[in-house]
Amino acid sequence: MNVDDLEWQARVYGGIPPLTADLLVELGHLDLVVKAADERGEWFCARAAVRELCAAGDHERAWSVIEPFAATGWEPAAKVAADVLFQLGRTADALALVRPNEPVKEGREWRDYALMLERAGRLDEAIDVLAPHLQGWWMQSTLVEMTEGKDRDERVLELLTPLAEGARKAKAEGKWTHPGQQALDLQAQVLERAGRADEAIKNLATDVAEHRYFVQNTIGFYAGLLARQGRVEALHELATGDHATVALEQYVKVLDDAGREEEAETVLREIIEATDHSGHRSTLVRLLARHGRIDDAVEVGRPTFEYYDCGNHLDWAIDLLVEDGRPEQALALLDECSSEYVKEHPHSVRSSRLTLLANLGRYQEAITEAAAVPPEEYNRDVMLASLLEEAGRADEALAVLRTSAAPDGRRALTEFLIRQGRPTEAIASLPSISAQHEAWEARRRTELEADPWADNQLGT
């Protein structure tokens, strides 16, 4: 076990990936997961085992699993190990494990230490640790989250207000960024929870009116604040003006929660008619689906079914119909796609079609179509094996996966063997972590030699 191999596992989900480790635990193979962590240095197995053991109250065994990983000095392992130590009552050891070595490269290295101090009941010390390092949103938000409900709101405001005021001044001077640009939202959040919502609303209302904000999140937070405080008129003005893109969904939710569904629908349809904004269309789809109007929701999404970006609602419409018990209508909807769209999106269309055929119990038809796909196409073998397994033809599925060169083929084979009650064989079939890492690096070098701009996030 070494840091390079651990970092590689975390970066590319190498070794036994997290979903596979979770599957082993879910199916009752905790001892094998512990063994894989101990003998193979499988990071995701170690993490899954620790989580399961701690949930069962077996913190001593959890510590024995994570201790070798923490001994490498790798930060993610140290963080998990500190949590185990804390649950064992070894607070001093937990704090020592996450306390960064000085001098630190970045102030955020103090975050885990501050959080552990807070868990240990030493909140004022934790605040003092964070106070010199609040030049980024992550540390600012940690301060706010860490102190919620702890009667430290005035102290937090003392630290956040200068950042927020600095951001307001910077924006007024025409600057594009400032370390406190998201402190506007956080300041308002703390004011609200401190019972000073009127002050929070006043600040943000001025910020919005005078364009003293840097990110759209500020508009979103302001809309949520107005909704929580019942300021419906102000929210209506925000949501139907220049900030509709961000605020309209909050306004619709307020109307819907108040039983004013028809009004919410009317507002959305009017703005969709005027702007054809895909985000507003999504909000209307959600509203209609929430009230069981699935056919109406599908029709609202229909104009987007040929889009080439994230505004496409086709998959969403298919899911709604399947969840409503109408997979045959979902398949008919998919079959309406133009030949041009199918040509541009062959994998997603094919995957949806085969899934729907299987859902309808038409396994042989789905298997025949999957088998006709050229083997070299992306994860064709994984798709075919999944259909064969669902159809009860496990031996054929195994034969496909054993000979597959698909990017996700090895993971699919491992999980197939686990589901078939052969977890020991599944783990034994995997090369060691170091061997996998070396093979990945070799493939990466080859890929980069052929194309220096190639994506280096290759499969494992």
Contacts in CASP RR format, 6 or more apart in sequence:
PFRMAT RR
TARGET T0000
AUTHOR 0000-0000-0000
METHOD contacts of the structure
MODEL  1
MNVDDLEWQARVYGGIPPLTADLLVELGHLDLVVKAADERGEWFCARAAV
RELCAAGDHERAWSVIEPFAATGWEPAAKVAADVLFQLGRTADALALVRP
NEPVKEGREWRDYALMLERAGRLDEAIDVLAPHLQGWWMQSTLVEMTEGK
DRDERVLELLTPLAEGARKAKAEGKWTHPGQQALDLQAQVLERAGRADEA
IKNLATDVAEHRYFVQNTIGFYAGLLARQGRVEALHELATGDHATVALEQ
YVKVLDDAGREEEAETVLREIIEATDHSGHRSTLVRLLARHGRIDDAVEV
GRPTFEYYDCGNHLDWAIDLLVEDGRPEQALALLDECSSEYVKEHPHSVR
SSRLTLLANLGRYQEAITEAAAVPPEEYNRDVMLASLLEEAGRADEALAV
LRTSAAPDGRRALTEFLIRQGRPTEAIASLPSISAQHEAWEARRRTELEA
DPWADNQLGT
1 41 0 8 1.000
1 68 0 8 1.000
1 69 0 8 1.000
1 72 0 8 1.000
2 72 0 8 1.000
3 72 0 8 1.000
3 73 0 8 1.000
3 74 0 8 1.000
4 437 0 8 1.000
5 41 0 8 1.000
5 433 0 8 1.000
5 434 0 8 1.000
5 437 0 8 1.000
6 43 0 8 1.000
6 69 0 8 1.000
6 72 0 8 1.000
6 74 0 8 1.000
6 76 0 8 1.000
6 77 0 8 1.000
7 74 0 8 1.000
8 14 0 8 1.000
8 433 0 8 1.000
8 437 0 8 1.000
8 440 0 8 1.000
9 15 0 8 1.000
9 42 0 8 1.000
9 43 0 8 1.000
9 44 0 8 1.000
9 433 0 8 1.000
10 43 0 8 1.000
10 76 0 8 1.000
12 440 0 8 1.000
12 457 0 8 1.000
12 458 0 8 1.000
12 459 0 8 1.000
12 460 0 8 1.000
13 44 0 8 1.000
13 460 0 8 1.000
14 433 0 8 1.000
14 436 0 8 1.000
14 437 0 8 1.000
14 440 0 8 1.000
14 460 0 8 1.000
15 42 0 8 1.000
15 44 0 8 1.000
15 430 0 8 1.000
15 433 0 8 1.000
15 436 0 8 1.000
15 460 0 8 1.000
16 24 0 8 1.000
16 36 0 8 1.000
16 40 0 8 1.000
16 42 0 8 1.000
16 44 0 8 1.000
16 45 0 8 1.000
16 414 0 8 1.000
16 427 0 8 1.000
16 430 0 8 1.000
17 44 0 8 1.000
17 411 0 8 1.000
17 460 0 8 1.000
18 44 0 8 1.000
18 47 0 8 1.000
18 48 0 8 1.000
19 415 0 8 1.000
20 44 0 8 1.000
20 411 0 8 1.000
20 414 0 8 1.000
20 415 0 8 1.000
20 418 0 8 1.000
21 33 0 8 1.000
21 36 0 8 1.000
21 42 0 8 1.000
21 44 0 8 1.000
21 45 0 8 1.000
21 47 0 8 1.000
21 48 0 8 1.000
22 48 0 8 1.000
23 415 0 8 1.000
23 418 0 8 1.000
23 419 0 8 1.000
24 30 0 8 1.000
24 32 0 8 1.000
24 33 0 8 1.000
24 45 0 8 1.000
24 48 0 8 1.000
24 418 0 8 1.000
24 423 0 8 1.000
25 33 0 8 1.000
25 48 0 8 1.000
25 49 0 8 1.000
25 52 0 8 1.000
27 418 0 8 1.000
27 419 0 8 1.000
27 421 0 8 1.000
27 423 0 8 1.000
29 418 0 8 1.000
29 423 0 8 1.000
30 49 0 8 1.000
30 52 0 8 1.000
30 53 0 8 1.000
32 423 0 8 1.000
32 424 0 8 1.000
32 427 0 8 1.000
33 45 0 8 1.000
33 48 0 8 1.000
33 49 0 8 1.000
33 52 0 8 1.000
34 45 0 8 1.000
34 49 0 8 1.000
34 61 0 8 1.000
34 65 0 8 1.000
36 42 0 8 1.000
36 45 0 8 1.000
36 427 0 8 1.000
37 43 0 8 1.000
37 45 0 8 1.000
37 46 0 8 1.000
37 49 0 8 1.000
37 65 0 8 1.000
37 69 0 8 1.000
38 65 0 8 1.000
38 68 0 8 1.000
40 427 0 8 1.000
40 432 0 8 1.000
40 433 0 8 1.000
41 68 0 8 1.000
41 69 0 8 1.000
41 433 0 8 1.000
42 433 0 8 1.000
43 69 0 8 1.000
43 76 0 8 1.000
43 77 0 8 1.000
46 65 0 8 1.000
46 66 0 8 1.000
46 69 0 8 1.000
46 77 0 8 1.000
46 80 0 8 1.000
47 80 0 8 1.000
49 62 0 8 1.000
49 65 0 8 1.000
50 62 0 8 1.000
50 65 0 8 1.000
50 66 0 8 1.000
50 80 0 8 1.000
50 84 0 8 1.000
53 59 0 8 1.000
53 61 0 8 1.000
53 62 0 8 1.000
53 65 0 8 1.000
54 62 0 8 1.000
54 83 0 8 1.000
54 84 0 8 1.000
54 87 0 8 1.000
59 84 0 8 1.000
59 87 0 8 1.000
59 88 0 8 1.000
60 88 0 8 1.000
62 84 0 8 1.000
62 87 0 8 1.000
63 81 0 8 1.000
63 84 0 8 1.000
63 85 0 8 1.000
63 88 0 8 1.000
66 77 0 8 1.000
66 80 0 8 1.000
66 81 0 8 1.000
66 84 0 8 1.000
67 81 0 8 1.000
69 77 0 8 1.000
69 80 0 8 1.000
69 81 0 8 1.000
70 77 0 8 1.000
70 78 0 8 1.000
70 80 0 8 1.000
70 81 0 8 1.000
70 97 0 8 1.000
78 97 0 8 1.000
78 98 0 8 1.000
79 98 0 8 1.000
79 112 0 8 1.000
81 97 0 8 1.000
82 94 0 8 1.000
82 95 0 8 1.000
82 97 0 8 1.000
82 98 0 8 1.000
82 112 0 8 1.000
82 116 0 8 1.000
83 94 0 8 1.000
85 91 0 8 1.000
85 93 0 8 1.000
85 94 0 8 1.000
85 97 0 8 1.000
86 94 0 8 1.000
86 116 0 8 1.000
86 119 0 8 1.000
86 120 0 8 1.000
91 120 0 8 1.000
94 116 0 8 1.000
94 120 0 8 1.000
95 113 0 8 1.000
95 116 0 8 1.000
95 117 0 8 1.000
95 120 0 8 1.000
98 112 0 8 1.000
98 113 0 8 1.000
98 116 0 8 1.000
99 113 0 8 1.000
100 109 0 8 1.000
100 110 0 8 1.000
100 113 0 8 1.000
104 110 0 8 1.000
107 132 0 8 1.000
107 133 0 8 1.000
107 139 0 8 1.000
108 133 0 8 1.000
108 136 0 8 1.000
108 138 0 8 1.000
108 139 0 8 1.000
110 129 0 8 1.000
110 130 0 8 1.000
110 133 0 8 1.000
110 139 0 8 1.000
111 130 0 8 1.000
111 138 0 8 1.000
111 139 0 8 1.000
111 142 0 8 1.000
113 129 0 8 1.000
114 126 0 8 1.000
114 127 0 8 1.000
114 129 0 8 1.000
114 130 0 8 1.000
114 142 0 8 1.000
114 146 0 8 1.000
115 126 0 8 1.000
115 142 0 8 1.000
115 146 0 8 1.000
117 123 0 8 1.000
117 125 0 8 1.000
117 126 0 8 1.000
117 129 0 8 1.000
118 126 0 8 1.000
118 146 0 8 1.000
123 146 0 8 1.000
123 147 0 8 1.000
123 150 0 8 1.000
123 152 0 8 1.000
124 152 0 8 1.000
126 146 0 8 1.000
127 143 0 8 1.000
127 146 0 8 1.000
127 147 0 8 1.000
127 152 0 8 1.000
127 155 0 8 1.000
127 156 0 8 1.000
127 159 0 8 1.000
130 139 0 8 1.000
130 142 0 8 1.000
130 143 0 8 1.000
130 146 0 8 1.000
131 159 0 8 1.000
133 139 0 8 1.000
134 140 0 8 1.000
134 143 0 8 1.000
134 159 0 8 1.000
134 160 0 8 1.000
134 163 0 8 1.000
134 179 0 8 1.000
135 179 0 8 1.000
135 180 0 8 1.000
136 179 0 8 1.000
136 180 0 8 1.000
136 182 0 8 1.000
137 180 0 8 1.000
137 181 0 8 1.000
137 182 0 8 1.000
140 160 0 8 1.000
140 163 0 8 1.000
140 180 0 8 1.000
140 182 0 8 1.000
140 183 0 8 1.000
140 186 0 8 1.000
141 182 0 8 1.000
141 186 0 8 1.000
143 156 0 8 1.000
143 159 0 8 1.000
143 160 0 8 1.000
144 156 0 8 1.000
144 160 0 8 1.000
144 186 0 8 1.000
144 189 0 8 1.000
144 190 0 8 1.000
147 153 0 8 1.000
147 155 0 8 1.000
147 156 0 8 1.000
148 193 0 8 1.000
149 193 0 8 1.000
153 190 0 8 1.000
153 193 0 8 1.000
153 194 0 8 1.000
154 194 0 8 1.000
156 190 0 8 1.000
157 187 0 8 1.000
157 190 0 8 1.000
157 191 0 8 1.000
157 194 0 8 1.000
160 183 0 8 1.000
160 186 0 8 1.000
160 187 0 8 1.000
160 190 0 8 1.000
161 187 0 8 1.000
163 179 0 8 1.000
163 180 0 8 1.000
163 183 0 8 1.000
163 187 0 8 1.000
164 180 0 8 1.000
164 183 0 8 1.000
164 184 0 8 1.000
164 186 0 8 1.000
164 187 0 8 1.000
166 178 0 8 1.000
166 180 0 8 1.000
167 178 0 8 1.000
167 179 0 8 1.000
167 180 0 8 1.000
167 181 0 8 1.000
167 183 0 8 1.000
167 184 0 8 1.000
167 212 0 8 1.000
167 214 0 8 1.000
168 184 0 8 1.000
168 207 0 8 1.000
168 212 0 8 1.000
170 177 0 8 1.000
170 178 0 8 1.000
170 181 0 8 1.000
171 178 0 8 1.000
171 181 0 8 1.000
171 211 0 8 1.000
171 212 0 8 1.000
171 213 0 8 1.000
171 214 0 8 1.000
172 210 0 8 1.000
172 212 0 8 1.000
176 214 0 8 1.000
177 214 0 8 1.000
178 214 0 8 1.000
181 213 0 8 1.000
181 214 0 8 1.000
181 215 0 8 1.000
182 214 0 8 1.000
182 215 0 8 1.000
182 217 0 8 1.000
182 218 0 8 1.000
184 203 0 8 1.000
184 204 0 8 1.000
184 207 0 8 1.000
184 212 0 8 1.000
184 213 0 8 1.000
184 218 0 8 1.000
185 217 0 8 1.000
185 218 0 8 1.000
185 221 0 8 1.000
187 200 0 8 1.000
187 203 0 8 1.000
188 200 0 8 1.000
188 201 0 8 1.000
188 203 0 8 1.000
188 204 0 8 1.000
188 221 0 8 1.000
188 222 0 8 1.000
188 225 0 8 1.000
189 200 0 8 1.000
189 221 0 8 1.000
191 197 0 8 1.000
191 199 0 8 1.000
191 200 0 8 1.000
191 203 0 8 1.000
192 200 0 8 1.000
192 225 0 8 1.000
192 228 0 8 1.000
192 229 0 8 1.000
197 225 0 8 1.000
197 228 0 8 1.000
197 229 0 8 1.000
200 225 0 8 1.000
201 222 0 8 1.000
201 225 0 8 1.000
201 226 0 8 1.000
201 229 0 8 1.000
201 231 0 8 1.000
201 234 0 8 1.000
204 218 0 8 1.000
204 221 0 8 1.000
204 222 0 8 1.000
204 225 0 8 1.000
205 222 0 8 1.000
205 234 0 8 1.000
206 212 0 8 1.000
207 213 0 8 1.000
207 218 0 8 1.000
207 222 0 8 1.000
208 218 0 8 1.000
208 219 0 8 1.000
208 222 0 8 1.000
208 238 0 8 1.000
208 243 0 8 1.000
213 219 0 8 1.000
216 245 0 8 1.000
216 246 0 8 1.000
219 238 0 8 1.000
219 243 0 8 1.000
219 246 0 8 1.000
219 247 0 8 1.000
220 246 0 8 1.000
220 247 0 8 1.000
220 250 0 8 1.000
222 238 0 8 1.000
222 247 0 8 1.000
223 235 0 8 1.000
223 238 0 8 1.000
223 239 0 8 1.000
223 243 0 8 1.000
223 246 0 8 1.000
223 247 0 8 1.000
223 250 0 8 1.000
223 251 0 8 1.000
224 235 0 8 1.000
224 250 0 8 1.000
226 232 0 8 1.000
226 234 0 8 1.000
226 235 0 8 1.000
226 238 0 8 1.000
226 250 0 8 1.000
227 235 0 8 1.000
227 250 0 8 1.000
227 251 0 8 1.000
227 253 0 8 1.000
227 254 0 8 1.000
230 254 0 8 1.000
232 251 0 8 1.000
232 254 0 8 1.000
235 247 0 8 1.000
235 250 0 8 1.000
235 251 0 8 1.000
235 254 0 8 1.000
236 251 0 8 1.000
238 247 0 8 1.000
238 251 0 8 1.000
239 247 0 8 1.000
239 248 0 8 1.000
239 250 0 8 1.000
239 251 0 8 1.000
239 252 0 8 1.000
239 267 0 8 1.000
240 248 0 8 1.000
240 251 0 8 1.000
240 267 0 8 1.000
240 271 0 8 1.000
244 271 0 8 1.000
244 275 0 8 1.000
244 277 0 8 1.000
244 280 0 8 1.000
245 277 0 8 1.000
245 279 0 8 1.000
245 280 0 8 1.000
248 267 0 8 1.000
248 268 0 8 1.000
248 271 0 8 1.000
248 280 0 8 1.000
248 283 0 8 1.000
249 283 0 8 1.000
251 264 0 8 1.000
251 267 0 8 1.000
252 264 0 8 1.000
252 267 0 8 1.000
252 268 0 8 1.000
252 283 0 8 1.000
252 287 0 8 1.000
255 261 0 8 1.000
255 263 0 8 1.000
255 264 0 8 1.000
255 267 0 8 1.000
256 264 0 8 1.000
256 287 0 8 1.000
256 290 0 8 1.000
261 287 0 8 1.000
261 291 0 8 1.000
264 287 0 8 1.000
265 284 0 8 1.000
265 287 0 8 1.000
265 288 0 8 1.000
268 280 0 8 1.000
268 283 0 8 1.000
268 284 0 8 1.000
268 287 0 8 1.000
269 284 0 8 1.000
271 277 0 8 1.000
271 280 0 8 1.000
272 280 0 8 1.000
272 281 0 8 1.000
272 284 0 8 1.000
272 300 0 8 1.000
276 303 0 8 1.000
278 304 0 8 1.000
278 307 0 8 1.000
278 310 0 8 1.000
278 311 0 8 1.000
278 313 0 8 1.000
279 311 0 8 1.000
281 300 0 8 1.000
281 301 0 8 1.000
281 303 0 8 1.000
281 304 0 8 1.000
281 311 0 8 1.000
281 313 0 8 1.000
282 311 0 8 1.000
282 313 0 8 1.000
282 316 0 8 1.000
284 297 0 8 1.000
284 300 0 8 1.000
285 297 0 8 1.000
285 300 0 8 1.000
285 301 0 8 1.000
285 313 0 8 1.000
285 316 0 8 1.000
288 294 0 8 1.000
288 296 0 8 1.000
288 297 0 8 1.000
288 300 0 8 1.000
289 297 0 8 1.000
289 320 0 8 1.000
294 320 0 8 1.000
294 321 0 8 1.000
294 324 0 8 1.000
294 326 0 8 1.000
297 317 0 8 1.000
297 320 0 8 1.000
298 317 0 8 1.000
298 320 0 8 1.000
298 321 0 8 1.000
298 333 0 8 1.000
300 313 0 8 1.000
301 313 0 8 1.000
301 316 0 8 1.000
301 317 0 8 1.000
302 313 0 8 1.000
302 317 0 8 1.000
304 311 0 8 1.000
304 312 0 8 1.000
304 313 0 8 1.000
304 314 0 8 1.000
305 312 0 8 1.000
305 313 0 8 1.000
305 314 0 8 1.000
305 317 0 8 1.000
305 333 0 8 1.000
305 336 0 8 1.000
305 337 0 8 1.000
305 341 0 8 1.000
306 312 0 8 1.000
306 337 0 8 1.000
306 338 0 8 1.000
306 340 0 8 1.000
306 341 0 8 1.000
308 344 0 8 1.000
314 333 0 8 1.000
314 334 0 8 1.000
314 337 0 8 1.000
315 348 0 8 1.000
315 352 0 8 1.000
317 330 0 8 1.000
317 333 0 8 1.000
318 330 0 8 1.000
318 333 0 8 1.000
318 334 0 8 1.000
318 352 0 8 1.000
318 356 0 8 1.000
321 327 0 8 1.000
321 329 0 8 1.000
321 330 0 8 1.000
321 333 0 8 1.000
322 330 0 8 1.000
322 356 0 8 1.000
322 359 0 8 1.000
327 356 0 8 1.000
327 359 0 8 1.000
327 360 0 8 1.000
328 360 0 8 1.000
330 356 0 8 1.000
331 353 0 8 1.000
331 356 0 8 1.000
331 357 0 8 1.000
331 360 0 8 1.000
334 349 0 8 1.000
334 352 0 8 1.000
334 353 0 8 1.000
334 356 0 8 1.000
335 353 0 8 1.000
337 349 0 8 1.000
341 349 0 8 1.000
342 349 0 8 1.000
346 377 0 8 1.000
347 377 0 8 1.000
347 378 0 8 1.000
350 369 0 8 1.000
350 373 0 8 1.000
350 383 0 8 1.000
351 383 0 8 1.000
353 369 0 8 1.000
354 366 0 8 1.000
354 369 0 8 1.000
354 370 0 8 1.000
354 383 0 8 1.000
354 387 0 8 1.000
357 363 0 8 1.000
357 365 0 8 1.000
357 366 0 8 1.000
357 369 0 8 1.000
358 366 0 8 1.000
358 387 0 8 1.000
358 390 0 8 1.000
363 387 0 8 1.000
363 390 0 8 1.000
363 391 0 8 1.000
364 391 0 8 1.000
366 387 0 8 1.000
367 384 0 8 1.000
367 387 0 8 1.000
367 388 0 8 1.000
367 391 0 8 1.000
370 380 0 8 1.000
370 383 0 8 1.000
370 384 0 8 1.000
370 387 0 8 1.000
371 384 0 8 1.000
373 380 0 8 1.000
373 383 0 8 1.000
373 384 0 8 1.000
374 380 0 8 1.000
375 381 0 8 1.000
378 406 0 8 1.000
378 407 0 8 1.000
379 406 0 8 1.000
379 407 0 8 1.000
379 408 0 8 1.000
379 409 0 8 1.000
380 406 0 8 1.000
381 400 0 8 1.000
381 401 0 8 1.000
381 403 0 8 1.000
381 404 0 8 1.000
381 405 0 8 1.000
381 406 0 8 1.000
381 409 0 8 1.000
381 412 0 8 1.000
382 401 0 8 1.000
382 404 0 8 1.000
382 406 0 8 1.000
382 408 0 8 1.000
382 409 0 8 1.000
382 412 0 8 1.000
384 397 0 8 1.000
384 400 0 8 1.000
385 397 0 8 1.000
385 398 0 8 1.000
385 400 0 8 1.000
385 401 0 8 1.000
385 404 0 8 1.000
385 412 0 8 1.000
385 416 0 8 1.000
386 397 0 8 1.000
386 412 0 8 1.000
388 394 0 8 1.000
388 396 0 8 1.000
388 397 0 8 1.000
388 400 0 8 1.000
389 397 0 8 1.000
389 416 0 8 1.000
389 419 0 8 1.000
394 420 0 8 1.000
397 416 0 8 1.000
398 413 0 8 1.000
398 416 0 8 1.000
398 417 0 8 1.000
398 420 0 8 1.000
401 409 0 8 1.000
401 412 0 8 1.000
401 413 0 8 1.000
401 416 0 8 1.000
402 413 0 8 1.000
404 412 0 8 1.000
404 413 0 8 1.000
406 412 0 8 1.000
407 458 0 8 1.000
407 459 0 8 1.000
408 459 0 8 1.000
410 430 0 8 1.000
410 460 0 8 1.000
411 460 0 8 1.000
413 426 0 8 1.000
413 429 0 8 1.000
414 426 0 8 1.000
414 427 0 8 1.000
414 429 0 8 1.000
414 430 0 8 1.000
415 426 0 8 1.000
416 426 0 8 1.000
417 423 0 8 1.000
417 425 0 8 1.000
417 426 0 8 1.000
417 429 0 8 1.000
418 426 0 8 1.000
430 436 0 8 1.000
431 439 0 8 1.000
436 460 0 8 1.000
440 458 0 8 1.000
440 459 0 8 1.000
440 460 0 8 1.000
443 458 0 8 1.000
444 456 0 8 1.000
444 458 0 8 1.000
447 454 0 8 1.000
447 456 0 8 1.000
447 458 0 8 1.000
448 454 0 8 1.000
448 456 0 8 1.000
END
